[in-house]
Amino acid sequence: MKKSKRLTLVLSSALLAPGLWFSPAAQAQVCTREYAPICGQIAGQMPQTFPNHCTLDNAKARPLSQGECPHTGSPPNQPMLGKDSDAHGCKASAGYSWNAELASCIRPWITSAITLEVAAHRQKCPGQVDAQCLMVRELQDSQKKPRWAPLQGEIAGYQHTVGKRQLLRVRKDKLENVPADGPSITYTFVKKLR
């Protein structure tokens, strides 16, 4: 009698297991990446465009029409992300704002316009053999003049005049993912102040 109960239990388990694998809740349809747009609506939401019929079915959405939906935007008074370009084409949602002095869209925490004073003579670069660096200091309003520091690299677009101290307006860009021996900031000449 024991063998027959065990056999019945094994057989009933084997018959139930496929039901778990093939139940509608457990089935997830894998969709191709083909683009054949279809307008559909998920209950309680606005109509939206789905890339194809398969993705519409997976979302349990109701088909409305073939092709893209006539209006798939956000509710009124809420701009869609990426659709917030200003008059200059700067995207605020990506952190960009217009800088009139640099005449370009910038991310203020990465790019800025600064005033650099360049010393009359170059000096030996620390840690480099036979290299001469520009000596500079960044000037800011209502601050005591900082000490001179060697500039690693050059100021793009600037030609240094030996024996003459100059005041420049430059673009300062912080770089990401720089090599260990490379500068983390680049400078680009904008204009000469004096």
RODOVO-284791 format. One record per residue (C-alpha): x, y, z. Coordinates in pm, 1 decimal, always signed. Example, Ala and Ser with C-alpha at 12.3 -4.5 7.8 and 13.67 -1.06 7.14 Angstrom:
2
x,y,z
+1230.0,-450.0,+780.0 .
+1367.0,-106.0,+714.0 .
This chain:
194
x,y,z
+0.0,+0.0,+0.0 .
+285.0,+237.7,+73.8 .
+427.9,+201.3,-276.7 .
+98.8,+289.5,-438.1 .
+58.5,+611.5,-230.7 .
+412.0,+718.8,-314.7 .
+356.9,+648.4,-684.7 .
+31.1,+845.8,-681.0 .
+205.1,+1139.6,-512.5 .
+489.9,+1136.4,-768.3 .
+247.9,+1114.4,-1061.9 .
+23.0,+1393.3,-934.1 .
+329.0,+1616.5,-874.1 .
+450.5,+1548.6,-1227.3 .
+112.4,+1645.0,-1366.9 .
+85.4,+1965.3,-1160.3 .
+436.5,+2093.0,-1238.4 .
+368.9,+2158.1,-1610.2 .
+65.2,+2362.3,-1507.3 .
+296.2,+2598.5,-1318.9 .
+523.3,+2642.3,-1618.3 .
+243.4,+2704.5,-1865.0 .
+5.6,+2913.8,-1657.8 .
-85.0,+3251.2,-1815.5 .
+69.7,+3436.9,-1519.4 .
+404.8,+3264.3,-1565.9 .
+422.2,+3314.2,-1942.1 .
+624.8,+3617.1,-2048.1 .
+632.0,+3679.4,-2418.0 .
+969.4,+3766.1,-2569.2 .
+932.0,+4036.7,-2833.6 .
+1147.6,+4121.3,-3132.8 .
+1287.6,+4473.0,-3177.3 .
+1095.2,+4536.6,-3498.3 .
+929.5,+4876.9,-3516.6 .
+570.7,+4851.2,-3633.3 .
+405.6,+5117.6,-3415.4 .
+62.1,+5065.8,-3272.3 .
-138.5,+5306.1,-3057.7 .
-272.2,+5144.8,-2740.8 .
-397.0,+5222.7,-2395.2 .
-334.5,+5061.0,-2058.3 .
-641.2,+5084.6,-1834.2 .
-647.2,+5415.5,-1646.8 .
-360.1,+5570.7,-1844.1 .
-324.1,+5798.2,-2144.2 .
-288.0,+5639.4,-2490.7 .
+70.2,+5567.6,-2588.6 .
+261.0,+5435.8,-2885.6 .
+399.5,+5083.8,-2851.0 .
+685.9,+4967.9,-3077.0 .
+492.8,+4659.0,-3193.5 .
+191.6,+4438.8,-3121.8 .
+395.3,+4206.4,-2899.1 .
+495.3,+4483.4,-2656.2 .
+135.4,+4604.6,-2653.8 .
+19.3,+4253.9,-2555.0 .
+287.6,+4223.1,-2284.0 .
+172.6,+4554.3,-2131.9 .
-186.0,+4420.7,-2132.5 .
-288.5,+4728.4,-2327.9 .
-591.7,+4762.6,-2553.2 .
-511.6,+4844.0,-2920.2 .
-662.6,+5172.3,-3042.8 .
-521.1,+5219.7,-3394.0 .
-235.7,+5120.1,-3622.8 .
+62.5,+5359.2,-3626.5 .
+170.0,+5613.8,-3367.9 .
-83.7,+5777.2,-3138.9 .
-184.6,+6127.0,-3249.1 .
-99.1,+6267.4,-2903.0 .
+137.5,+6078.1,-2673.9 .
+258.7,+6374.4,-2471.9 .
+259.3,+6435.8,-2100.3 .
-38.1,+6588.9,-1926.7 .
-73.2,+6965.5,-1990.9 .
+178.4,+7197.9,-1821.2 .
+439.4,+6922.9,-1786.2 .
+705.4,+6928.7,-2059.3 .
+838.1,+6592.6,-2174.9 .
+1196.2,+6523.7,-2076.8 .
+1430.0,+6622.3,-2356.7 .
+1172.1,+6857.8,-2507.6 .
+1281.7,+7152.2,-2294.1 .
+1528.2,+7326.6,-2525.5 .
+1556.4,+7700.5,-2472.3 .
+1592.6,+7962.5,-2746.7 .
+1959.5,+7863.6,-2792.9 .
+1895.0,+7488.3,-2806.9 .
+2022.9,+7419.8,-2452.4 .
+1847.7,+7129.8,-2276.7 .
+1780.9,+7217.6,-1912.3 .
+1680.9,+6857.8,-1828.1 .
+2036.0,+6752.9,-1923.5 .
+2186.3,+7030.6,-1709.2 .
+2273.2,+7270.6,-1991.2 .
+2224.4,+7647.0,-1976.0 .
+2325.0,+7926.0,-2214.2 .
+2647.4,+8115.7,-2142.6 .
+2650.7,+8440.1,-2343.3 .
+3022.2,+8504.5,-2290.0 .
+3120.8,+8162.8,-2424.5 .
+2835.1,+8169.7,-2678.5 .
+2750.7,+7806.5,-2608.1 .
+2541.5,+7571.6,-2399.1 .
+2736.8,+7462.9,-2090.5 .
+2696.8,+7257.0,-1777.6 .
+2799.5,+7511.5,-1510.2 .
+2961.2,+7255.0,-1280.0 .
+3188.7,+7141.4,-1565.3 .
+3247.8,+7453.3,-1777.3 .
+3293.7,+7816.1,-1677.1 .
+3451.8,+8142.5,-1793.4 .
+3727.4,+8260.3,-1559.9 .
+3991.7,+8533.7,-1541.8 .
+4353.8,+8412.5,-1545.7 .
+4657.4,+8628.2,-1490.5 .
+4957.1,+8491.2,-1681.2 .
+5306.9,+8569.3,-1549.5 .
+5566.4,+8733.1,-1772.6 .
+5801.5,+8432.5,-1768.8 .
+5760.4,+8055.7,-1767.6 .
+5918.0,+7845.0,-1494.3 .
+6032.6,+7485.5,-1461.0 .
+5738.3,+7246.2,-1435.2 .
+5743.6,+7036.9,-1117.0 .
+5804.1,+6668.7,-1181.9 .
+5895.6,+6716.1,-1548.6 .
+6241.0,+6721.3,-1702.4 .
+6325.8,+7025.4,-1917.2 .
+5963.1,+7145.0,-1936.5 .
+5864.4,+7508.5,-1886.9 .
+5513.9,+7585.8,-1759.4 .
+5310.7,+7901.1,-1778.4 .
+5270.3,+8050.7,-1432.4 .
+4909.4,+8154.3,-1370.3 .
+4668.2,+8257.3,-1100.6 .
+4290.3,+8260.7,-1114.1 .
+4147.2,+8597.7,-1014.4 .
+3806.6,+8633.2,-857.0 .
+3620.2,+8947.0,-756.0 .
+3674.1,+9071.8,-400.7 .
+3941.4,+8815.6,-323.0 .
+4305.1,+8854.4,-236.6 .
+4528.6,+8755.8,-526.8 .
+4624.3,+8387.7,-496.1 .
+4980.9,+8257.2,-534.4 .
+5125.7,+8180.0,-875.6 .
+5088.8,+7815.6,-980.0 .
+5228.1,+7622.3,-1276.5 .
+4969.3,+7543.8,-1544.2 .
+4982.7,+7181.3,-1654.9 .
+4943.6,+7196.7,-2032.2 .
+4873.1,+7507.6,-2238.1 .
+4589.3,+7749.8,-2298.5 .
+4443.2,+7650.3,-2635.3 .
+4443.9,+7939.2,-2882.1 .
+4677.5,+8156.8,-2670.5 .
+5026.1,+8270.8,-2772.3 .
+5238.6,+8368.3,-2470.9 .
+5444.8,+8688.2,-2498.2 .
+5767.7,+8650.4,-2300.1 .
+5836.2,+8938.6,-2061.2 .
+5475.5,+9060.8,-2053.9 .
+5221.1,+8983.6,-1780.0 .
+4872.5,+8942.0,-1925.9 .
+4517.4,+8922.9,-1798.3 .
+4299.5,+8676.9,-1992.6 .
+3945.3,+8555.7,-2000.6 .
+3945.9,+8178.5,-2061.9 .
+3706.5,+7887.3,-2080.1 .
+3777.5,+7629.1,-1809.0 .
+3654.8,+7271.5,-1870.6 .
+3678.5,+6994.9,-1612.0 .
+3748.5,+6661.6,-1780.7 .
+3617.5,+6321.5,-1680.7 .
+3801.6,+5989.2,-1707.4 .
+4145.2,+6142.9,-1756.2 .
+4467.0,+5940.4,-1760.6 .
+4669.2,+5948.4,-1438.1 .
+4943.3,+6160.6,-1594.6 .
+4711.3,+6398.1,-1785.1 .
+4555.9,+6728.5,-1678.4 .
+4203.5,+6714.4,-1536.8 .
+4123.5,+7067.3,-1659.7 .
+4164.1,+7227.6,-2002.2 .
+4178.1,+7598.7,-2074.0 .
+4074.1,+7771.1,-2397.1 .
+4153.4,+8135.8,-2475.9 .
+3845.5,+8362.7,-2503.8 .
+3989.6,+8718.1,-2500.7 .
+4268.1,+8936.0,-2367.1 .
+4163.5,+9184.3,-2097.3 .
+4501.4,+9364.4,-2074.0 .
